[in-house]
Amino acid sequence: MEYGSIERELRIDASPEVVYEVVSSPEHVREWWPDEAEFDPVPGSTGRIVFGDPASPEAKVEQLTVVEADPPRRFAFRWVHERGVPAAPGNSLLVTIDLVPSGGGTLLRFTETGFRERGWEAAVLEQAYADHSRGWDHFLPRLVARATSLVARP
């Protein structure tokens, strides 16, 4: 297996503008992905996401750096890097979300790259890739549901 990138395509019955808000606004992101999200959706902004109770020592905290914010077409960020070190190619993973108008909705193209570039041992690389692949398979359908629920509101 290559372990180079995770790629997914999702069809969402919501406009690119609505989907962009769902992928770039902390208020919406915490509804489908982490338990807590704090960041400004502008390039260069740094923040954090938290999986689990933020007050608990078991919570998993990840730094996040916004790389690109081009509403309503693309949102990209780096994450999974050493605390206190700025995110950069080679020391972090890059998530890119491209939004393409499709009929009355949106085609979301998701890519996460940077696994091999981290320099992890083979077993660590394989485990990280598998964990992230399973994680996105769990969280991306929740993104679709969140966007769809916003459109369904009266």
N, C-alpha and C positions, 0 to 999 in steps of 0.2 A: 504494500500500500504506500501511497505517495506522502501522505500527511502534510501536504503543502497548503491547501486551502479548504475551507468549508464553504460550500455554495448552496443556496436555496433560492427558489423562485416561488412567490406566493401571489395569487390573484386576490385582490381585496375590493369589495363593493363599497368603495369610498373614494373620493377625489384625492389626487396627489397632495392637495393642500391639507386635507384632514389627516392623511397618513403621515405627512411630514410632521405635523404637530405631535402625533402619537409617538414617533421615533425620536423627536428632538426636545420635547418639553419634559422636564423632570416630573411634573405633576402627572403626566400621562405614562411616562416610562415606568414609574413605580407601580402602576396598575397592571403591567404585564411582565415586567422583568424582575428588578431587585425589590427588596422591601423598602429601601430608602434610596433616593437619588438626589444629589446636590451638584449642579453644574449650570453654567450659563451656556446656552446653545450658540456660541460664537467661536470662531477659530482662535485657538490659543488658550481658551478657557480651560482651567483645570478644576476638577471636583472629585467626587467619590460616589461610589455606589456601595450599598451594604446588603448582603444576603443574610437574613436572620434578624433577630432583635438587636438594633444598634447599641443597646445598653448591655448586651450580653458579651462576655469575653469569647464566646464561641462564634460570634458573628464574623462573617468573612467580609472584609473591607477591601475594595479595589479602587485604586486611583484611576481616574479617567481624564483624558485630554482630548478636547474637541479639535479635530484636524481640519475638517471642512464642513461648512454650513451654507448650502446653496438652495434655499427654499424655492419651490417645492420639489427640487430634483434630487439632491444628494445630501446625506448627513454621514459623516465619518468621524471615528474616534479611535484613539489608542488606549489600550488597557492591558492588564496583567504584566506589570513591570515592578521592579524593585522599588520599595517605598523610599522617597527622598531623592530619587534619580529621575530627571525629566524623561518622559516617554520619547522614544526615537526608534527609527528602523533598527532592527537587530536586538532591541531589548524589550520589545512589547509586541502585542498583537494588534492588528489593524482591522477594525470592522468598518465596512463600507456598505451603506444602504442607498441604492439607486431606486428612484421612483419614476415609472414611465406611465403616462396616461394610456389606458386601455379600455376602449368602449366607454362605459359610464363609470369606470372604476380605475384601479391602479394595479400595475404589475410591479411588485417589489422584488428587486434583485439584491440578495444579501450575500456578502462575501466576508469571511474572516481569514486573514493571512498572517504570516510571520512565525508560524510554528517552527519550521526548520531553521530559520534565521536566529532563533533564540540560542542555538548551540546546545540544546538539551541532549542528554544521553538518550539512546534509542528507546529504552523502556519509559523514560519520563516523557519524551515526545509522543510516543504512542498513547500513553495514558492521558495526557493533556488533550490531545486531538480527540480521543474517544469521549472524554468528559465534556468537552465543548460541543461536539457533534450531538451528543445526547441532550445536552442543555438547550441548544438552539432548537432541537426537535420538540422540546417541551415548551419553550418560551415563545417561539415565533407564531404558533397558532393562537396564543393568548394576545399577541399584537394584533392579529387579524380580528379577533373577537372584540378587542377594545375599539379599533377603528370602526368596525361595523356598528357597535353599540352607540357610538357618537352620532352616526348618520341616522340611526333609528329613533333618536330622541325627538320628541315633539317640539 
